[in-house]
């Protein structure tokens, strides 16, 4: 045997979720091994804390809206190192409950103490679904967003916290979220395709050798092997930091979320039919880029004094650790300014792991000439 | 948030094992998510099937000892793609039970059929601890060896299979195994150390920025962060394909295993005090290299006609996918021909995951001058 444990590929077949008559039941041990564990590393916390776009947005949302915090009770869902809880306290909160499922809770406690906020911030180690608070809170703050917003399915826990612990008048931080999709050009697809082709050439040589040296005919596995590699190289969405000029058409919204009212049901599946217009002369449609933004607007009866936006859209600046999720087309197609791309997008959770996603992305091209090209349907995985 | 699931680091904190009064109980779901899943990928199977040293050894052990297989019943523990079961059948076995815990069993079944051996080879999907065979077998064949022999703890399952299903006269393939350790020189340690130092410089800059930009003092986490990074960069054993001339002293045996009689108890802990003599003039002792070999000798009453060895020792040829596990010293020490290295080695299983290992490696130098240098003790992790 001989293998490095937890190879990235392994994520595809883990078993955190078992679905019995439609209702997903999660094995907590498996879920911890596959998911939470990552957040128990300070290295990973540092990565998030070094994301200036992320940090500035949360920092400003809190300190430019102190009226939401002064004298209030706050719940931080998934506090990690405790930064959002500490800011809430520094902004004037009377009491902050900082809930963290991993051992990172111990570091959060140290950090709170070192910053002299242990009278205000109470770090609770446990998962939000299991713990109990002594009171309801005025504000729920959380950084729950995964790649392309919903990967990790952590927002489920925030919704659970909201329904159990937010006062009827309470405010959500962030208050709104949106998922975006836009046609893009990229060289990535060509690389992925040649990686896949190289991998298959290699396999065919392997099959030949195994037959001649060891008398076993492996050719029956060529099809399943190519499917496995196609999935790996061509169907997995790719993390990428796109440059704005790689976006070749209008960006469209796939879903809008009001964090105050959305239910888990609402986010189990993201389905949208959108249309995007190509904005660049004679270019290649190589795929689609997906990203998100969240907003800190408070609530209608208790709005933010300063509305803050956190966007992970392609940017000429640093970008974020979320980057964008890129869904690549094989092969790309030539498009022209004015062509219309009609997209049928559908994203749902993987059966094997409710924190990973699968995407059906179908598109049709309506050329500016009026000519309609045949629809193409692609399956992708966000893992 | 935003993180790739199953980052390599995650292996360190998974939760496959919980120890209650000394007896380890394994959560099967977690164990599958962390361990078995890897073997469900054809890509990984191909890696192992492309290891010529591994393949040649098993191939020769079977086909140069047909008398162990002709007309016999065979059990292949962890058959994967089914190769060892197929060879056993091709060598003349009457019946072969090929047990595989992952979905790879389906591919094994296809492969068996495509090679017209479905009358002889029966593929059973399930873990060896759970399944039942209709009869006891004459031969148990298995490729159970992990990095440095015992990582993955898969041999437990082979022992279980042996105790339940091997006839009193039965033969084990392989029949014997040995763990080796030798002093080495390597540039790896310097790289790891500068990676670690760069990582800490980076952290200190981060702490400074977080204080000035966001008003939070992170310095209390500097010690735990450095410990986390020390473990990652300096205490994890490193996979390496050593060149023989990197071995600077005599190799010594840490443990010898008779696969016919060894118990799980015997392999829970590997403890040895060994002595190695430096064989190179004026060189650096940068650490220790660990590897293994296994032998196919049959059993005393029913020996192999042709004894075969599979070694993963440093080699000028291709080497194996196992390579060697390198335990690096920080800092290295100058040594000379004739110096003696006295090593106290102790390896046991990680509390969090019984398939991963922790190592205590203490050593003393007795210079050829007779002078004794102070003992140094190091902790390592094989993850």
Boltz contact constraints between the chains, C-beta under 6 A:
constraints:
  - contact:
      token1: [A, 1]
      token2: [B, 146]
      max_distance: 6.0
  - contact:
      token1: [A, 1]
      token2: [B, 152]
      max_distance: 6.0
  - contact:
      token1: [A, 1]
      token2: [B, 154]
      max_distance: 6.0
  - contact:
      token1: [A, 2]
      token2: [B, 146]
      max_distance: 6.0
  - contact:
      token1: [A, 2]
      token2: [B, 147]
      max_distance: 6.0
  - contact:
      token1: [A, 2]
      token2: [B, 321]
      max_distance: 6.0
  - contact:
      token1: [A, 2]
      token2: [B, 322]
      max_distance: 6.0
  - contact:
      token1: [A, 3]
      token2: [B, 38]
      max_distance: 6.0
  - contact:
      token1: [A, 5]
      token2: [B, 11]
      max_distance: 6.0
  - contact:
      token1: [A, 5]
      token2: [B, 34]
      max_distance: 6.0
  - contact:
      token1: [A, 6]
      token2: [B, 6]
      max_distance: 6.0
  - contact:
      token1: [A, 6]
      token2: [B, 10]
      max_distance: 6.0
  - contact:
      token1: [A, 6]
      token2: [B, 11]
      max_distance: 6.0
  - contact:
      token1: [A, 7]
      token2: [B, 38]
      max_distance: 6.0
  - contact:
      token1: [A, 9]
      token2: [B, 41]
      max_distance: 6.0
  - contact:
      token1: [A, 10]
      token2: [B, 6]
      max_distance: 6.0
  - contact:
      token1: [A, 10]
      token2: [B, 37]
      max_distance: 6.0
  - contact:
      token1: [A, 10]
      token2: [B, 38]
      max_distance: 6.0
  - contact:
      token1: [A, 11]
      token2: [B, 5]
      max_distance: 6.0
  - contact:
      token1: [A, 11]
      token2: [B, 6]
      max_distance: 6.0
  - contact:
      token1: [A, 13]
      token2: [B, 37]
      max_distance: 6.0
  - contact:
      token1: [A, 13]
      token2: [B, 40]
      max_distance: 6.0
  - contact:
      token1: [A, 14]
      token2: [B, 33]
      max_distance: 6.0
  - contact:
      token1: [A, 14]
      token2: [B, 37]
      max_distance: 6.0
  - contact:
      token1: [A, 15]
      token2: [B, 29]
      max_distance: 6.0
  - contact:
      token1: [A, 15]
      token2: [B, 32]
      max_distance: 6.0
  - contact:
      token1: [A, 15]
      token2: [B, 33]
      max_distance: 6.0
  - contact:
      token1: [A, 27]
      token2: [B, 29]
      max_distance: 6.0
  - contact:
      token1: [A, 29]
      token2: [B, 15]
      max_distance: 6.0
  - contact:
      token1: [A, 29]
      token2: [B, 27]
      max_distance: 6.0
  - contact:
      token1: [A, 29]
      token2: [B, 30]
      max_distance: 6.0
  - contact:
      token1: [A, 30]
      token2: [B, 29]
      max_distance: 6.0
  - contact:
      token1: [A, 30]
      token2: [B, 30]
      max_distance: 6.0
  - contact:
      token1: [A, 30]
      token2: [B, 33]
      max_distance: 6.0
  - contact:
      token1: [A, 32]
      token2: [B, 15]
      max_distance: 6.0
  - contact:
      token1: [A, 33]
      token2: [B, 14]
      max_distance: 6.0
  - contact:
      token1: [A, 33]
      token2: [B, 15]
      max_distance: 6.0
  - contact:
      token1: [A, 33]
      token2: [B, 30]
      max_distance: 6.0
  - contact:
      token1: [A, 33]
      token2: [B, 33]
      max_distance: 6.0
  - contact:
      token1: [A, 33]
      token2: [B, 34]
      max_distance: 6.0
  - contact:
      token1: [A, 34]
      token2: [B, 5]
      max_distance: 6.0
  - contact:
      token1: [A, 34]
      token2: [B, 33]
      max_distance: 6.0
  - contact:
      token1: [A, 37]
      token2: [B, 10]
      max_distance: 6.0
  - contact:
      token1: [A, 37]
      token2: [B, 13]
      max_distance: 6.0
  - contact:
      token1: [A, 37]
      token2: [B, 14]
      max_distance: 6.0
  - contact:
      token1: [A, 38]
      token2: [B, 3]
      max_distance: 6.0
  - contact:
      token1: [A, 38]
      token2: [B, 7]
      max_distance: 6.0
  - contact:
      token1: [A, 38]
      token2: [B, 10]
      max_distance: 6.0
  - contact:
      token1: [A, 40]
      token2: [B, 13]
      max_distance: 6.0
  - contact:
      token1: [A, 41]
      token2: [B, 9]
      max_distance: 6.0
  - contact:
      token1: [A, 42]
      token2: [B, 225]
      max_distance: 6.0
  - contact:
      token1: [A, 42]
      token2: [B, 228]
      max_distance: 6.0
  - contact:
      token1: [A, 46]
      token2: [B, 206]
      max_distance: 6.0
  - contact:
      token1: [A, 50]
      token2: [B, 206]
      max_distance: 6.0
  - contact:
      token1: [A, 59]
      token2: [B, 214]
      max_distance: 6.0
  - contact:
      token1: [A, 86]
      token2: [B, 216]
      max_distance: 6.0
  - contact:
      token1: [A, 107]
      token2: [B, 221]
      max_distance: 6.0
  - contact:
      token1: [A, 110]
      token2: [B, 220]
      max_distance: 6.0
  - contact:
      token1: [A, 111]
      token2: [B, 220]
      max_distance: 6.0
  - contact:
      token1: [A, 114]
      token2: [B, 217]
      max_distance: 6.0
  - contact:
      token1: [A, 114]
      token2: [B, 220]
      max_distance: 6.0
  - contact:
      token1: [A, 115]
      token2: [B, 217]
      max_distance: 6.0
  - contact:
      token1: [A, 146]
      token2: [B, 1]
      max_distance: 6.0
  - contact:
      token1: [A, 146]
      token2: [B, 2]
      max_distance: 6.0
  - contact:
      token1: [A, 147]
      token2: [B, 2]
      max_distance: 6.0
  - contact:
      token1: [A, 152]
      token2: [B, 1]
      max_distance: 6.0
  - contact:
      token1: [A, 154]
      token2: [B, 1]
      max_distance: 6.0
  - contact:
      token1: [A, 206]
      token2: [B, 50]
      max_distance: 6.0
  - contact:
      token1: [A, 214]
      token2: [B, 59]
      max_distance: 6.0
  - contact:
      token1: [A, 216]
      token2: [B, 86]
      max_distance: 6.0
  - contact:
      token1: [A, 217]
      token2: [B, 114]
      max_distance: 6.0
  - contact:
      token1: [A, 217]
      token2: [B, 115]
      max_distance: 6.0
  - contact:
      token1: [A, 220]
      token2: [B, 110]
      max_distance: 6.0
  - contact:
      token1: [A, 220]
      token2: [B, 114]
      max_distance: 6.0
  - contact:
      token1: [A, 221]
      token2: [B, 107]
      max_distance: 6.0
  - contact:
      token1: [A, 225]
      token2: [B, 42]
      max_distance: 6.0
  - contact:
      token1: [A, 228]
      token2: [B, 42]
      max_distance: 6.0
  - contact:
      token1: [A, 321]
      token2: [B, 2]
      max_distance: 6.0
  - contact:
      token1: [A, 322]
      token2: [B, 2]
      max_distance: 6.0
